[in-house]
Amino acid sequence: MPVPDELVADDRRLLLFSLQDSSTRELAADLRRNNWDVVLADDPVQLGYLMAKDKPSALLMMDLNYADVAARIMKEVSKDRSAPPKMALLQGNQREIHDGWDSFQWPEQRQLLLDYLAQDGSESH
């Protein structure tokens, strides 16, 4: 359940784009335990709408087909932010490189992902 905007502290809105399955729900639960306001999206049109509406501080994607388009949208909607949003691809054994994205092997690098999201903008990954 999304957290009301007035209760979200320190810009902790995160979009998670993936088919909704048990591993996605597990990840969303982990992120919520780490004080992220997680919004799940499984449709590319819905993802674009939510990025424009919410201007999230982080975007995680398990479906790489839309990574380049999502990166362009995030860049556009994040122009006014003091720090760039965190964008990470969650991949299995086949790791693809996409410009502007950090990449994590999921679920093996679960803790590394949580640490990355906990970093403030002054640290680099």
C-alpha positions in Angstrom: 0.0 0.0 0.0 1.5 3.4 -1.0 2.4 5.8 1.7 0.6 9.2 1.5 2.8 12.0 0.0 2.8 14.0 3.2 4.3 11.1 5.2 7.1 10.3 2.7 10.2 11.7 4.3 13.5 12.4 2.5 12.2 11.6 -1.0 12.0 7.8 -0.6 9.6 7.0 -3.5 10.8 4.1 -5.6 9.3 2.6 -8.7 9.8 -1.1 -9.3 9.1 -2.3 -12.9 8.6 -6.0 -13.2 6.1 -8.8 -13.8 4.4 -9.2 -10.4 5.5 -12.5 -9.1 6.7 -13.8 -5.7 10.2 -12.6 -6.1 9.0 -9.1 -6.9 6.7 -9.1 -3.9 9.7 -10.2 -1.8 11.8 -7.4 -3.1 9.1 -4.8 -2.5 8.7 -6.1 1.1 12.5 -5.8 1.7 12.5 -2.2 0.3 9.5 -1.2 2.5 11.3 -2.6 5.5 14.1 -0.3 4.5 11.8 2.7 4.5 11.1 3.0 0.8 7.7 3.9 -0.5 7.5 1.3 -3.3 5.2 1.5 -6.2 5.0 -1.6 -8.5 4.4 -1.3 -12.2 4.1 -4.1 -14.7 3.0 -2.2 -17.8 5.3 0.2 -19.8 2.6 2.9 -20.2 1.8 2.8 -16.5 5.6 3.1 -15.8 5.9 6.2 -17.9 2.9 7.7 -16.3 4.2 7.0 -12.8 7.6 8.4 -13.5 6.1 11.6 -14.8 3.6 11.9 -11.9 5.8 10.8 -9.0 9.3 11.8 -10.1 10.7 9.0 -8.0 14.2 9.1 -6.4 14.9 5.5 -7.4 13.9 3.2 -10.3 14.5 -0.6 -10.3 13.8 -2.6 -13.4 13.8 -6.3 -14.0 12.5 -6.0 -17.6 15.4 -4.7 -19.6 13.4 -4.1 -22.8 12.3 -0.7 -21.7 15.6 0.4 -19.9 16.7 3.0 -22.5 13.2 4.6 -22.8 12.9 4.7 -19.0 16.3 6.3 -18.6 15.3 9.1 -21.0 12.1 9.7 -19.2 13.8 9.7 -15.8 16.4 12.2 -17.0 13.7 14.5 -18.3 11.5 14.4 -15.2 14.4 14.7 -12.8 15.9 17.9 -14.2 14.9 19.9 -11.1 16.3 17.4 -8.6 19.4 18.3 -6.6 20.8 14.7 -7.0 20.2 12.4 -9.9 17.8 9.5 -9.2 19.2 6.0 -8.6 18.5 3.6 -11.4 19.4 0.0 -11.3 18.8 -3.1 -13.4 18.1 -6.3 -11.6 19.4 -9.1 -13.7 20.1 -12.8 -13.6 23.3 -14.4 -14.8 23.1 -12.7 -18.2 24.3 -9.2 -17.4 23.7 -6.5 -20.0 25.2 -3.0 -19.8 22.9 0.0 -20.3 24.2 3.5 -20.2 23.1 5.4 -17.1 22.2 2.3 -15.1 23.8 0.5 -12.3 23.4 -3.3 -12.4 22.9 -6.0 -9.8 22.6 -9.7 -10.0 19.2 -10.5 -8.4 18.7 -12.0 -5.9 22.3 -12.9 -5.2 23.3 -9.2 -4.6 20.3 -8.3 -2.5 22.3 -6.7 0.3 24.5 -4.8 -2.1 21.4 -3.4 -3.8 20.0 -2.3 -0.4 23.3 -0.7 0.5 23.4 1.1 -2.8 19.9 2.5 -2.3 20.8 3.6 1.3 23.7 5.7 0.0 23.2 9.4 -0.2 24.0 11.2 -3.4 27.5 12.1 -2.3 28.8 8.6 -2.6 29.4 6.8 -5.8 28.7 3.2 -6.7 
